[in-house]
Amino acid sequence: MSKKVKVPIPEPRTKFILVRCPNCGNEQVVFSHATFPTRCLICGNQLVRPTGGRAMLQAQFIKIIG
C-alpha cells in the first residue's frame, strides 16, 4: 500500500492593501500589483504607481486584507 503524497496548493503572491491618503486621510483598498495608477476617491491624489511588477505605494500602508 503506497502513501498518498500531499501536493501543496500554490497561493497567489498578490494581496489587497488598505492604505491612507496623505492629503485627506481617506482609507482605500488598493491592489498590490496594480497595472494602472490608483487615485484617491476624495481628493484625486495618486496612491499607487505601477512599476511592472509590485506597485509602488505613495500612500501610508495600514494593513493587508486577505
CHARMM-style PDB file with segment names, atoms N, HN, CA, C and O in Angstrom:
ATOM      1  N   MET     1       0.837  -1.171   0.000  1.00  0.00      PROA
ATOM      2  CA  MET     1       0.000   0.000   0.000  1.00  0.00      PROA
ATOM      3  C   MET     1       0.891   1.247   0.000  1.00  0.00      PROA
ATOM      4  O   MET     1       1.749   1.403   0.869  1.00  0.00      PROA
ATOM      5  N   SER     2       0.685   2.111  -0.960  1.00  0.00      PROA
ATOM      6  HN  SER     2      -0.012   1.983  -1.666  1.00  0.00      PROA
ATOM      7  CA  SER     2       1.522   3.312  -1.047  1.00  0.00      PROA
ATOM      8  C   SER     2       0.852   4.484  -0.333  1.00  0.00      PROA
ATOM      9  O   SER     2      -0.373   4.584  -0.261  1.00  0.00      PROA
ATOM     10  N   LYS     3       1.689   5.347   0.179  1.00  0.00      PROA
ATOM     11  HN  LYS     3       2.684   5.265   0.120  1.00  0.00      PROA
ATOM     12  CA  LYS     3       1.202   6.518   0.896  1.00  0.00      PROA
ATOM     13  C   LYS     3       0.930   7.651  -0.092  1.00  0.00      PROA
ATOM     14  O   LYS     3       1.729   7.893  -0.997  1.00  0.00      PROA
ATOM     15  N   LYS     4      -0.187   8.340   0.078  1.00  0.00      PROA
ATOM     16  HN  LYS     4      -0.836   8.144   0.813  1.00  0.00      PROA
ATOM     17  CA  LYS     4      -0.504   9.456  -0.796  1.00  0.00      PROA
ATOM     18  C   LYS     4       0.352  10.656  -0.419  1.00  0.00      PROA
ATOM     19  O   LYS     4       0.479  10.992   0.758  1.00  0.00      PROA
ATOM     20  N   VAL     5       0.925  11.285  -1.405  1.00  0.00      PROA
ATOM     21  HN  VAL     5       0.821  11.012  -2.361  1.00  0.00      PROA
ATOM     22  CA  VAL     5       1.746  12.467  -1.181  1.00  0.00      PROA
ATOM     23  C   VAL     5       0.863  13.698  -1.340  1.00  0.00      PROA
ATOM     24  O   VAL     5       0.177  13.860  -2.349  1.00  0.00      PROA
ATOM     25  N   LYS     6       0.890  14.554  -0.340  1.00  0.00      PROA
ATOM     26  HN  LYS     6       1.448  14.423   0.479  1.00  0.00      PROA
ATOM     27  CA  LYS     6       0.112  15.784  -0.426  1.00  0.00      PROA
ATOM     28  C   LYS     6       0.874  16.804  -1.262  1.00  0.00      PROA
ATOM     29  O   LYS     6       2.027  17.126  -0.975  1.00  0.00      PROA
ATOM     30  N   VAL     7       0.219  17.301  -2.289  1.00  0.00      PROA
ATOM     31  HN  VAL     7      -0.718  17.039  -2.522  1.00  0.00      PROA
ATOM     32  CA  VAL     7       0.821  18.306  -3.154  1.00  0.00      PROA
ATOM     33  C   VAL     7       0.365  19.670  -2.649  1.00  0.00      PROA
ATOM     34  O   VAL     7      -0.837  19.928  -2.577  1.00  0.00      PROA
ATOM     35  N   PRO     8       1.306  20.548  -2.299  1.00  0.00      PROA
ATOM     36  CA  PRO     8       0.901  21.860  -1.805  1.00  0.00      PROA
ATOM     37  C   PRO     8       0.241  22.683  -2.912  1.00  0.00      PROA
ATOM     38  O   PRO     8       0.698  22.700  -4.055  1.00  0.00      PROA
ATOM     39  N   ILE     9      -0.823  23.350  -2.550  1.00  0.00      PROA
ATOM     40  HN  ILE     9      -1.194  23.337  -1.622  1.00  0.00      PROA
ATOM     41  CA  ILE     9      -1.536  24.199  -3.496  1.00  0.00      PROA
ATOM     42  C   ILE     9      -0.870  25.573  -3.484  1.00  0.00      PROA
ATOM     43  O   ILE     9      -0.748  26.185  -2.423  1.00  0.00      PROA
ATOM     44  N   PRO    10      -0.439  26.066  -4.643  1.00  0.00      PROA
ATOM     45  CA  PRO    10       0.227  27.367  -4.666  1.00  0.00      PROA
ATOM     46  C   PRO    10      -0.745  28.494  -4.327  1.00  0.00      PROA
ATOM     47  O   PRO    10      -1.891  28.496  -4.776  1.00  0.00      PROA
ATOM     48  N   GLU    11      -0.281  29.436  -3.542  1.00  0.00      PROA
ATOM     49  HN  GLU    11       0.650  29.435  -3.177  1.00  0.00      PROA
ATOM     50  CA  GLU    11      -1.098  30.588  -3.175  1.00  0.00      PROA
ATOM     51  C   GLU    11      -0.624  31.798  -3.960  1.00  0.00      PROA
ATOM     52  O   GLU    11       0.568  31.926  -4.240  1.00  0.00      PROA
ATOM     53  N   PRO    12      -1.535  32.681  -4.317  1.00  0.00      PROA
ATOM     54  CA  PRO    12      -1.132  33.861  -5.083  1.00  0.00      PROA
ATOM     55  C   PRO    12      -0.261  34.801  -4.253  1.00  0.00      PROA
ATOM     56  O   PRO    12      -0.416  34.899  -3.036  1.00  0.00      PROA
ATOM     57  N   ARG    13       0.653  35.488  -4.928  1.00  0.00      PROA
ATOM     58  HN  ARG    13       0.779  35.409  -5.917  1.00  0.00      PROA
ATOM     59  CA  ARG    13       1.528  36.444  -4.245  1.00  0.00      PROA
ATOM     60  C   ARG    13       0.893  37.822  -4.142  1.00  0.00      PROA
ATOM     61  O   ARG    13       1.397  38.686  -3.425  1.00  0.00      PROA
ATOM     62  N   THR    14      -0.198  38.029  -4.844  1.00  0.00      PROA
ATOM     63  HN  THR    14      -0.608  37.326  -5.426  1.00  0.00      PROA
ATOM     64  CA  THR    14      -0.852  39.330  -4.843  1.00  0.00      PROA
ATOM     65  C   THR    14      -1.759  39.464  -3.627  1.00  0.00      PROA
ATOM     66  O   THR    14      -2.305  38.478  -3.132  1.00  0.00      PROA
ATOM     67  N   LYS    15      -1.909  40.671  -3.163  1.00  0.00      PROA
ATOM     68  HN  LYS    15      -1.465  41.473  -3.565  1.00  0.00      PROA
ATOM     69  CA  LYS    15      -2.746  40.961  -1.993  1.00  0.00      PROA
ATOM     70  C   LYS    15      -3.521  42.253  -2.233  1.00  0.00      PROA
ATOM     71  O   LYS    15      -3.182  43.047  -3.110  1.00  0.00      PROA
ATOM     72  N   PHE    16      -4.555  42.442  -1.445  1.00  0.00      PROA
ATOM     73  HN  PHE    16      -4.830  41.797  -0.732  1.00  0.00      PROA
ATOM     74  CA  PHE    16      -5.237  43.718  -1.392  1.00  0.00      PROA
ATOM     75  C   PHE    16      -4.723  44.441  -0.157  1.00  0.00      PROA
ATOM     76  O   PHE    16      -4.574  43.836   0.904  1.00  0.00      PROA
ATOM     77  N   ILE    17      -4.449  45.738  -0.293  1.00  0.00      PROA
ATOM     78  HN  ILE    17      -4.570  46.230  -1.155  1.00  0.00      PROA
ATOM     79  CA  ILE    17      -3.811  46.511   0.764  1.00  0.00      PROA
ATOM     80  C   ILE    17      -4.686  47.707   1.115  1.00  0.00      PROA
ATOM     81  O   ILE    17      -5.188  48.397   0.228  1.00  0.00      PROA
ATOM     82  N   LEU    18      -4.868  47.949   2.405  1.00  0.00      PROA
ATOM     83  HN  LEU    18      -4.461  47.388   3.126  1.00  0.00      PROA
ATOM     84  CA  LEU    18      -5.584  49.130   2.874  1.00  0.00      PROA
ATOM     85  C   LEU    18      -4.561  50.231   3.087  1.00  0.00      PROA
ATOM     86  O   LEU    18      -3.611  50.057   3.850  1.00  0.00      PROA
ATOM     87  N   VAL    19      -4.749  51.373   2.414  1.00  0.00      PROA
ATOM     88  HN  VAL    19      -5.521  51.514   1.795  1.00  0.00      PROA
ATOM     89  CA  VAL    19      -3.819  52.496   2.522  1.00  0.00      PROA
ATOM     90  C   VAL    19      -4.577  53.753   2.927  1.00  0.00      PROA
ATOM     91  O   VAL    19      -5.798  53.833   2.786  1.00  0.00      PROA
ATOM     92  N   ARG    20      -3.830  54.739   3.437  1.00  0.00      PROA
ATOM     93  HN  ARG    20      -2.838  54.674   3.552  1.00  0.00      PROA
ATOM     94  CA  ARG    20      -4.413  56.026   3.836  1.00  0.00      PROA
ATOM     95  C   ARG    20      -3.798  57.125   2.979  1.00  0.00      PROA
ATOM     96  O   ARG    20      -2.578  57.196   2.839  1.00  0.00      PROA
ATOM     97  N   CYS    21      -4.632  57.973   2.412  1.00  0.00      PROA
ATOM     98  HN  CYS    21      -5.624  57.915   2.526  1.00  0.00      PROA
ATOM     99  CA  CYS    21      -4.184  59.086   1.577  1.00  0.00      PROA
ATOM    100  C   CYS    21      -3.449  60.105   2.448  1.00  0.00      PROA
ATOM    101  O   CYS    21      -3.962  60.486   3.500  1.00  0.00      PROA
ATOM    102  N   PRO    22      -2.251  60.558   2.033  1.00  0.00      PROA
ATOM    103  CA  PRO    22      -1.509  61.532   2.839  1.00  0.00      PROA
ATOM    104  C   PRO    22      -2.136  62.925   2.836  1.00  0.00      PROA
ATOM    105  O   PRO    22      -1.882  63.714   3.746  1.00  0.00      PROA
ATOM    106  N   ASN    23      -2.953  63.239   1.826  1.00  0.00      PROA
ATOM    107  HN  ASN    23      -3.160  62.598   1.087  1.00  0.00      PROA
ATOM    108  CA  ASN    23      -3.563  64.573   1.751  1.00  0.00      PROA
ATOM    109  C   ASN    23      -4.833  64.701   2.582  1.00  0.00      PROA
ATOM    110  O   ASN    23      -4.958  65.616   3.396  1.00  0.00      PROA
ATOM    111  N   CYS    24      -5.784  63.772   2.374  1.00  0.00      PROA
ATOM    112  HN  CYS    24      -5.682  63.029   1.713  1.00  0.00      PROA
ATOM    113  CA  CYS    24      -7.091  63.929   3.018  1.00  0.00      PROA
ATOM    114  C   CYS    24      -7.364  62.904   4.112  1.00  0.00      PROA
ATOM    115  O   CYS    24      -8.332  63.058   4.857  1.00  0.00      PROA
ATOM    116  N   GLY    25      -6.543  61.864   4.233  1.00  0.00      PROA
ATOM    117  HN  GLY    25      -5.757  61.739   3.628  1.00  0.00      PROA
ATOM    118  CA  GLY    25      -6.739  60.862   5.277  1.00  0.00      PROA
ATOM    119  C   GLY    25      -7.748  59.789   4.927  1.00  0.00      PROA
ATOM    120  O   GLY    25      -8.088  58.969   5.780  1.00  0.00      PROA
ATOM    121  N   ASN    26      -8.240  59.769   3.691  1.00  0.00      PROA
ATOM    122  HN  ASN    26      -7.964  60.435   2.998  1.00  0.00      PROA
ATOM    123  CA  ASN    26      -9.198  58.760   3.255  1.00  0.00      PROA
ATOM    124  C   ASN    26      -8.533  57.388   3.209  1.00  0.00      PROA
ATOM    125  O   ASN    26      -7.417  57.257   2.707  1.00  0.00      PROA
ATOM    126  N   GLU    27      -9.212  56.363   3.733  1.00  0.00      PROA
ATOM    127  HN  GLU    27     -10.119  56.470   4.141  1.00  0.00      PROA
ATOM    128  CA  GLU    27      -8.703  54.992   3.672  1.00  0.00      PROA
ATOM    129  C   GLU    27      -9.328  54.295   2.474  1.00  0.00      PROA
ATOM    130  O   GLU    27     -10.535  54.384   2.246  1.00  0.00      PROA
ATOM    131  N   GLN    28      -8.483  53.597   1.710  1.00  0.00      PROA
ATOM    132  HN  GLN    28      -7.503  53.526   1.896  1.00  0.00      PROA
ATOM    133  CA  GLN    28      -8.940  52.987   0.471  1.00  0.00      PROA
ATOM    134  C   GLN    28      -8.205  51.671   0.257  1.00  0.00      PROA
ATOM    135  O   GLN    28      -7.041  51.540   0.635  1.00  0.00      PROA
ATOM    136  N   VAL    29      -8.877  50.701  -0.346  1.00  0.00      PROA
ATOM    137  HN  VAL    29      -9.822  50.808  -0.654  1.00  0.00      PROA
ATOM    138  CA  VAL    29      -8.277  49.406  -0.649  1.00  0.00      PROA
ATOM    139  C   VAL    29      -7.697  49.460  -2.060  1.00  0.00      PROA
ATOM    140  O   VAL    29      -8.374  49.869  -3.004  1.00  0.00      PROA
ATOM    141  N   VAL    30      -6.422  49.039  -2.195  1.00  0.00      PROA
ATOM    142  HN  VAL    30      -5.872  48.707  -1.428  1.00  0.00      PROA
ATOM    143  CA  VAL    30      -5.751  49.009  -3.496  1.00  0.00      PROA
ATOM    144  C   VAL    30      -5.145  47.621  -3.704  1.00  0.00      PROA
ATOM    145  O   VAL    30      -5.019  46.846  -2.756  1.00  0.00      PROA
ATOM    146  N   PHE    31      -4.770  47.310  -4.943  1.00  0.00      PROA
ATOM    147  HN  PHE    31      -4.871  47.940  -5.713  1.00  0.00      PROA
ATOM    148  CA  PHE    31      -4.188  46.022  -5.314  1.00  0.00      PROA
ATOM    149  C   PHE    31      -2.669  46.126  -5.269  1.00  0.00      PROA
ATOM    150  O   PHE    31      -2.104  47.126  -5.711  1.00  0.00      PROA
ATOM    151  N   SER    32      -2.005  45.106  -4.740  1.00  0.00      PROA
ATOM    152  HN  SER    32      -2.465  44.294  -4.380  1.00  0.00      PROA
ATOM    153  CA  SER    32      -0.551  45.165  -4.559  1.00  0.00      PROA
ATOM    154  C   SER    32       0.221  45.163  -5.876  1.00  0.00      PROA
ATOM    155  O   SER    32       1.324  45.706  -5.936  1.00  0.00      PROA
ATOM    156  N   HSD    33      -0.329  44.569  -6.923  1.00  0.00      PROA
ATOM    157  HN  HSD    33      -1.225  44.127  -6.874  1.00  0.00      PROA
ATOM    158  CA  HSD    33       0.345  44.511  -8.217  1.00  0.00      PROA
ATOM    159  C   HSD    33      -0.471  45.293  -9.256  1.00  0.00      PROA
ATOM    160  O   HSD    33      -0.744  44.788 -10.346  1.00  0.00      PROA
ATOM    161  N   ALA    34      -0.852  46.510  -8.915  1.00  0.00      PROA
ATOM    162  HN  ALA    34      -0.630  46.920  -8.030  1.00  0.00      PROA
ATOM    163  CA  ALA    34      -1.676  47.338  -9.791  1.00  0.00      PROA
ATOM    164  C   ALA    34      -0.931  47.651 -11.089  1.00  0.00      PROA
ATOM    165  O   ALA    34       0.273  47.907 -11.071  1.00  0.00      PROA
ATOM    166  N   THR    35      -1.646  47.629 -12.210  1.00  0.00      PROA
ATOM    167  HN  THR    35      -2.624  47.421 -12.225  1.00  0.00      PROA
ATOM    168  CA  THR    35      -1.054  47.953 -13.505  1.00  0.00      PROA
ATOM    169  C   THR    35      -1.518  49.314 -14.002  1.00  0.00      PROA
ATOM    170  O   THR    35      -1.150  49.737 -15.098  1.00  0.00      PROA
ATOM    171  N   PHE    36      -2.316  49.995 -13.207  1.00  0.00      PROA
ATOM    172  HN  PHE    36      -2.615  49.652 -12.316  1.00  0.00      PROA
ATOM    173  CA  PHE    36      -2.843  51.306 -13.561  1.00  0.00      PROA
ATOM    174  C   PHE    36      -2.743  52.193 -12.329  1.00  0.00      PROA
ATOM    175  O   PHE    36      -3.017  51.716 -11.227  1.00  0.00      PROA
ATOM    176  N   PRO    37      -2.364  53.464 -12.460  1.00  0.00      PROA
ATOM    177  CA  PRO    37      -2.247  54.339 -11.286  1.00  0.00      PROA
ATOM    178  C   PRO    37      -3.581  54.460 -10.541  1.00  0.00      PROA
ATOM    179  O   PRO    37      -4.602  54.789 -11.146  1.00  0.00      PROA
ATOM    180  N   THR    38      -3.573  54.199  -9.249  1.00  0.00      PROA
ATOM    181  HN  THR    38      -2.744  53.932  -8.758  1.00  0.00      PROA
ATOM    182  CA  THR    38      -4.777  54.296  -8.430  1.00  0.00      PROA
ATOM    183  C   THR    38      -4.802  55.656  -7.758  1.00  0.00      PROA
ATOM    184  O   THR    38      -3.813  56.076  -7.159  1.00  0.00      PROA
ATOM    185  N   ARG    39      -5.927  56.342  -7.856  1.00  0.00      PROA
ATOM    186  HN  ARG    39      -6.731  56.000  -8.343  1.00  0.00      PROA
ATOM    187  CA  ARG    39      -6.068  57.675  -7.269  1.00  0.00      PROA
ATOM    188  C   ARG    39      -7.075  57.643  -6.128  1.00  0.00      PROA
ATOM    189  O   ARG    39      -7.962  56.790  -6.082  1.00  0.00      PROA
ATOM    190  N   CYS    40      -6.920  58.590  -5.209  1.00  0.00      PROA
ATOM    191  HN  CYS    40      -6.200  59.283  -5.247  1.00  0.00      PROA
ATOM    192  CA  CYS    40      -7.841  58.726  -4.081  1.00  0.00      PROA
ATOM    193  C   CYS    40      -9.216  59.116  -4.608  1.00  0.00      PROA
ATOM    194  O   CYS    40      -9.330  59.951  -5.506  1.00  0.00      PROA
ATOM    195  N   LEU    41     -10.250  58.513  -4.051  1.00  0.00      PROA
ATOM    196  HN  LEU    41     -10.157  57.836  -3.321  1.00  0.00      PROA
ATOM    197  CA  LEU    41     -11.612  58.803  -4.496  1.00  0.00      PROA
ATOM    198  C   LEU    41     -12.095  60.170  -4.031  1.00  0.00      PROA
ATOM    199  O   LEU    41     -13.027  60.720  -4.618  1.00  0.00      PROA
ATOM    200  N   ILE    42     -11.483  60.735  -2.987  1.00  0.00      PROA
ATOM    201  HN  ILE    42     -10.726  60.288  -2.510  1.00  0.00      PROA
ATOM    202  CA  ILE    42     -11.912  62.017  -2.435  1.00  0.00      PROA
ATOM    203  C   ILE    42     -11.169  63.185  -3.085  1.00  0.00      PROA
ATOM    204  O   ILE    42     -11.796  64.093  -3.631  1.00  0.00      PROA
ATOM    205  N   CYS    43      -9.824  63.164  -3.028  1.00  0.00      PROA
ATOM    206  HN  CYS    43      -9.315  62.426  -2.584  1.00  0.00      PROA
ATOM    207  CA  CYS    43      -9.044  64.323  -3.484  1.00  0.00      PROA
ATOM    208  C   CYS    43      -8.345  64.106  -4.823  1.00  0.00      PROA
ATOM    209  O   CYS    43      -7.863  65.075  -5.410  1.00  0.00      PROA
ATOM    210  N   GLY    44      -8.271  62.882  -5.327  1.00  0.00      PROA
ATOM    211  HN  GLY    44      -8.663  62.095  -4.851  1.00  0.00      PROA
ATOM    212  CA  GLY    44      -7.652  62.621  -6.618  1.00  0.00      PROA
ATOM    213  C   GLY    44      -6.142  62.449  -6.579  1.00  0.00      PROA
ATOM    214  O   GLY    44      -5.515  62.348  -7.634  1.00  0.00      PROA
ATOM    215  N   ASN    45      -5.537  62.414  -5.396  1.00  0.00      PROA
ATOM    216  HN  ASN    45      -6.046  62.496  -4.539  1.00  0.00      PROA
ATOM    217  CA  ASN    45      -4.097  62.219  -5.253  1.00  0.00      PROA
ATOM    218  C   ASN    45      -3.724  60.790  -5.661  1.00  0.00      PROA
ATOM    219  O   ASN    45      -4.464  59.851  -5.366  1.00  0.00      PROA
ATOM    220  N   GLN    46      -2.584  60.619  -6.336  1.00  0.00      PROA
ATOM    221  HN  GLN    46      -1.983  61.381  -6.575  1.00  0.00      PROA
ATOM    222  CA  GLN    46      -2.147  59.287  -6.765  1.00  0.00      PROA
ATOM    223  C   GLN    46      -1.638  58.501  -5.567  1.00  0.00      PROA
ATOM    224  O   GLN    46      -0.729  58.949  -4.868  1.00  0.00      PROA
ATOM    225  N   LEU    47      -2.228  57.312  -5.324  1.00  0.00      PROA
ATOM    226  HN  LEU    47      -2.966  56.948  -5.892  1.00  0.00      PROA
ATOM    227  CA  LEU    47      -1.869  56.475  -4.183  1.00  0.00      PROA
ATOM    228  C   LEU    47      -0.906  55.359  -4.560  1.00  0.00      PROA
ATOM    229  O   LEU    47      -0.063  54.971  -3.752  1.00  0.00      PROA
ATOM    230  N   VAL    48      -1.024  54.838  -5.782  1.00  0.00      PROA
ATOM    231  HN  VAL    48      -1.709  55.153  -6.439  1.00  0.00      PROA
ATOM    232  CA  VAL    48      -0.220  53.697  -6.219  1.00  0.00      PROA
ATOM    233  C   VAL    48       0.358  53.991  -7.600  1.00  0.00      PROA
ATOM    234  O   VAL    48      -0.349  54.447  -8.499  1.00  0.00      PROA
ATOM    235  N   ARG    49       1.668  53.720  -7.753  1.00  0.00      PROA
ATOM    236  HN  ARG    49       2.242  53.350  -7.023  1.00  0.00      PROA
ATOM    237  CA  ARG    49       2.340  53.892  -9.043  1.00  0.00      PROA
ATOM    238  C   ARG    49       2.762  52.515  -9.552  1.00  0.00      PROA
ATOM    239  O   ARG    49       3.524  51.826  -8.875  1.00  0.00      PROA
ATOM    240  N   PRO    50       2.284  52.095 -10.735  1.00  0.00      PROA
ATOM    241  CA  PRO    50       2.677  50.791 -11.267  1.00  0.00      PROA
ATOM    242  C   PRO    50       4.150  50.791 -11.673  1.00  0.00      PROA
ATOM    243  O   PRO    50       4.661  51.795 -12.171  1.00  0.00      PROA
ATOM    244  N   THR    51       4.837  49.649 -11.456  1.00  0.00      PROA
ATOM    245  HN  THR    51       4.422  48.835 -11.052  1.00  0.00      PROA
ATOM    246  CA  THR    51       6.258  49.559 -11.782  1.00  0.00      PROA
ATOM    247  C   THR    51       6.579  48.358 -12.665  1.00  0.00      PROA
ATOM    248  O   THR    51       7.753  48.090 -12.918  1.00  0.00      PROA
ATOM    249  N   GLY    52       5.592  47.640 -13.132  1.00  0.00      PROA
ATOM    250  HN  GLY    52       4.638  47.857 -12.927  1.00  0.00      PROA
ATOM    251  CA  GLY    52       5.839  46.460 -13.955  1.00  0.00      PROA
ATOM    252  C   GLY    52       5.693  45.166 -13.182  1.00  0.00      PROA
ATOM    253  O   GLY    52       5.496  44.111 -13.785  1.00  0.00      PROA
ATOM    254  N   GLY    53       5.785  45.219 -11.872  1.00  0.00      PROA
ATOM    255  HN  GLY    53       5.946  46.076 -11.383  1.00  0.00      PROA
ATOM    256  CA  GLY    53       5.605  44.057 -11.001  1.00  0.00      PROA
ATOM    257  C   GLY    53       4.759  44.511  -9.835  1.00  0.00      PROA
ATOM    258  O   GLY    53       3.585  44.847  -9.994  1.00  0.00      PROA
ATOM    259  N   ARG    54       5.358  44.520  -8.669  1.00  0.00      PROA
ATOM    260  HN  ARG    54       6.311  44.247  -8.540  1.00  0.00      PROA
ATOM    261  CA  ARG    54       4.672  45.023  -7.490  1.00  0.00      PROA
ATOM    262  C   ARG    54       4.578  46.543  -7.584  1.00  0.00      PROA
ATOM    263  O   ARG    54       5.556  47.207  -7.931  1.00  0.00      PROA
ATOM    264  N   ALA    55       3.418  47.091  -7.278  1.00  0.00      PROA
ATOM    265  HN  ALA    55       2.624  46.552  -6.996  1.00  0.00      PROA
ATOM    266  CA  ALA    55       3.202  48.531  -7.391  1.00  0.00      PROA
ATOM    267  C   ALA    55       3.896  49.274  -6.247  1.00  0.00      PROA
ATOM    268  O   ALA    55       4.047  48.740  -5.148  1.00  0.00      PROA
ATOM    269  N   MET    56       4.311  50.506  -6.519  1.00  0.00      PROA
ATOM    270  HN  MET    56       4.188  50.939  -7.411  1.00  0.00      PROA
ATOM    271  CA  MET    56       4.969  51.355  -5.528  1.00  0.00      PROA
ATOM    272  C   MET    56       3.899  52.169  -4.799  1.00  0.00      PROA
ATOM    273  O   MET    56       3.157  52.929  -5.422  1.00  0.00      PROA
ATOM    274  N   LEU    57       3.825  52.004  -3.474  1.00  0.00      PROA
ATOM    275  HN  LEU    57       4.428  51.386  -2.968  1.00  0.00      PROA
ATOM    276  CA  LEU    57       2.845  52.745  -2.683  1.00  0.00      PROA
ATOM    277  C   LEU    57       3.340  54.161  -2.450  1.00  0.00      PROA
ATOM    278  O   LEU    57       4.485  54.369  -2.049  1.00  0.00      PROA
ATOM    279  N   GLN    58       2.472  55.138  -2.703  1.00  0.00      PROA
ATOM    280  HN  GLN    58       1.542  54.969  -3.028  1.00  0.00      PROA
ATOM    281  CA  GLN    58       2.778  56.527  -2.420  1.00  0.00      PROA
ATOM    282  C   GLN    58       1.851  57.044  -1.325  1.00  0.00      PROA
ATOM    283  O   GLN    58       1.718  58.252  -1.126  1.00  0.00      PROA
ATOM    284  N   ALA    59       1.223  56.126  -0.629  1.00  0.00      PROA
ATOM    285  HN  ALA    59       1.331  55.146  -0.791  1.00  0.00      PROA
ATOM    286  CA  ALA    59       0.325  56.434   0.475  1.00  0.00      PROA
ATOM    287  C   ALA    59       0.793  55.651   1.692  1.00  0.00      PROA
ATOM    288  O   ALA    59       1.680  54.803   1.595  1.00  0.00      PROA
ATOM    289  N   GLN    60       0.189  55.943   2.837  1.00  0.00      PROA
ATOM    290  HN  GLN    60      -0.531  56.631   2.917  1.00  0.00      PROA
ATOM    291  CA  GLN    60       0.575  55.268   4.082  1.00  0.00      PROA
ATOM    292  C   GLN    60      -0.065  53.880   4.143  1.00  0.00      PROA
ATOM    293  O   GLN    60      -1.283  53.745   4.030  1.00  0.00      PROA
ATOM    294  N   PHE    61       0.766  52.855   4.321  1.00  0.00      PROA
ATOM    295  HN  PHE    61       1.756  52.965   4.412  1.00  0.00      PROA
ATOM    296  CA  PHE    61       0.304  51.474   4.446  1.00  0.00      PROA
ATOM    297  C   PHE    61      -0.381  51.297   5.795  1.00  0.00      PROA
ATOM    298  O   PHE    61       0.143  51.741   6.817  1.00  0.00      PROA
ATOM    299  N   ILE    62      -1.561  50.647   5.808  1.00  0.00      PROA
ATOM    300  HN  ILE    62      -1.986  50.287   4.978  1.00  0.00      PROA
ATOM    301  CA  ILE    62      -2.265  50.369   7.063  1.00  0.00      PROA
ATOM    302  C   ILE    62      -2.226  48.876   7.363  1.00  0.00      PROA
ATOM    303  O   ILE    62      -1.703  48.471   8.402  1.00  0.00      PROA
ATOM    304  N   LYS    63      -2.781  48.035   6.454  1.00  0.00      PROA
ATOM    305  HN  LYS    63      -3.205  48.364   5.611  1.00  0.00      PROA
ATOM    306  CA  LYS    63      -2.743  46.589   6.677  1.00  0.00      PROA
ATOM    307  C   LYS    63      -3.048  45.842   5.389  1.00  0.00      PROA
ATOM    308  O   LYS    63      -3.551  46.416   4.422  1.00  0.00      PROA
ATOM    309  N   ILE    64      -2.733  44.545   5.394  1.00  0.00      PROA
ATOM    310  HN  ILE    64      -2.324  44.079   6.179  1.00  0.00      PROA
ATOM    311  CA  ILE    64      -3.023  43.664   4.267  1.00  0.00      PROA
ATOM    312  C   ILE    64      -4.391  43.037   4.501  1.00  0.00      PROA
ATOM    313  O   ILE    64      -4.689  42.566   5.599  1.00  0.00      PROA
ATOM    314  N   ILE    65      -5.214  43.036   3.466  1.00  0.00      PROA
ATOM    315  HN  ILE    65      -4.971  43.419   2.575  1.00  0.00      PROA
ATOM    316  CA  ILE    65      -6.549  42.451   3.545  1.00  0.00      PROA
ATOM    317  C   ILE    65      -6.549  41.200   2.679  1.00  0.00      PROA
ATOM    318  O   ILE    65      -6.311  41.277   1.474  1.00  0.00      PROA
ATOM    319  N   GLY    66      -6.814  40.054   3.285  1.00  0.00      PROA
ATOM    320  HN  GLY    66      -7.008  39.992   4.264  1.00  0.00      PROA
ATOM    321  CA  GLY    66      -6.904  38.795   2.552  1.00  0.00      PROA
ATOM    322  C   GLY    66      -5.664  38.396   1.935  1.00  0.00      PROA
ATOM    323  OT1 GLY    66      -5.605  37.352   1.286  1.00  0.00      PROA
TER     324      GLY     66
END
